[in-house]
Amino acid sequence: MRANKPISNDDMHSIIIQLAAKKSLAPKSSLLRKWAREALNRKIASAEVTIRIVENEEMRHLNATYRQKNGLTNVLSFPFSMPLNIELDIPILGDIVICAEVVNREADEQQKSQESHWAHMVVHGVFHLLGYDHETDEEAAIMESLEAEIMQSLGFSNPYETGEDELS
């Protein structure tokens, strides 16, 4: 297991936050962890996830390197592939990389609260690490339904519907 892993006593989800962007551009680490745990709690008893918040340059590089796409994106997920001969008490799911500037810009453009859009990006990234995808219409419908359920449990509206962002 990795050193310096913050594991809380109240659950078996370790969520590591790496801030590689201006602190003022991202939500508090406690919120990022809360949103990730809500998605994880529904699907897996224990897991380790790293959430890395980055600026445009790093996201552009990652998108080009791993997806062969030029330009920026809001979130990338990198599932961890465990070697067969290693067993851990807490499985490592992988890393979620979120571009702070893109998420904040998208929230403004979509007339959503930044908090709601950030929560959605974290939940979306977690579901990718859990093996969900949206390459086909059927896969997208399943993933979006799960995301909407989690978002509503967090007090936000369905991110795939237009209208008021947060529930009253």
C-alpha positions, -999 to +999 in steps of 0.1 A: +000+000+000+011+036-006+025+056+022+007+087+035-027+074+027-054+093+046-080+067+056-108+079+078-121+057+106-157+060+095-154+043+061-130+023+040-127+048+012-094+066+009-097+097-013-064+115-019-066+151-032-037+165-052-040+202-060-019+213-090-040+244-097-047+276-079-065+268-046-091+295-054-102+276-085-113+244-068-138+234-041-125+225-007-110+190-004-137+180+021-164+186-006-144+167-033-141+137-008-178+139+001-189+138-035-166+109-044-176+089-013-213+093-022-207+076-055-183+050-041-206+041-012-233+029-036-210+005-055-180-007-036-172-013+001-136+000+000-114+017-025-087+042-029-091+070-054-069+100-062-085+132-074-060+156-090-070+192-098-050+207-126-046+238-148-051+239-185-015+231-196-014+198-177-049+188-189-040+196-225-009+174-222-028+145-206-055+147-232-030+146-261-009+119-245-036+095-234-065+102-258-046+116-288-069+146-287-057+182-290-073+207-266-088+207-232-114+185-215-131+188-181-123+154-166-102+123-173-102+090-154-073+066-153-083+032-139-056+014-121-047-021-133-036-042-103-008-068-110-023-103-105+002-113-078-005-084-055-034-082-030-044-051-011-068-045+018-082-015+000-083-018-038-068+011-058-094+022-084-073+049-100-070+086-106-095+113-116-080+144-132-101+175-133-092+207-151-103+235-127-105+263-154-126+242-178-151+230-151-156+266-139-160+279-174-185+252-183-205+259-152-208+295-162-216+287-198-243+261-188-257+284-161-250+259-134-235+265-100-198+258-098-204+235-069-230+214-087-208+211-118-178+201-097-198+175-079-209+161-112-174+159-126-162+140-095-192+116-096-187+111-134-150+104-128-157+079-101-182+060-123-156+057-150-132+042-125-159+018-115-161+006-151-190+026-165-188+043-198-209+063-223-196+050-257-230+037-267-265+051-261-273+022-238-241+027-218-247+064-216-283+059-203-271+036-175-242+058-165-263+090-166-291+075-146-266+064-118-250+099-119-284+116-116-293+094-086-261+103-068-264+140-077-300+141-063-288+123-031-262+152-027-290+178-031-284+187-068-307+183-097-301+159-126-271+173-145-284+160-178-317+180-176-319+217-183-333+241-157-326+250-122-292+235-111-298+229-074-329+214-058-350+237-036 
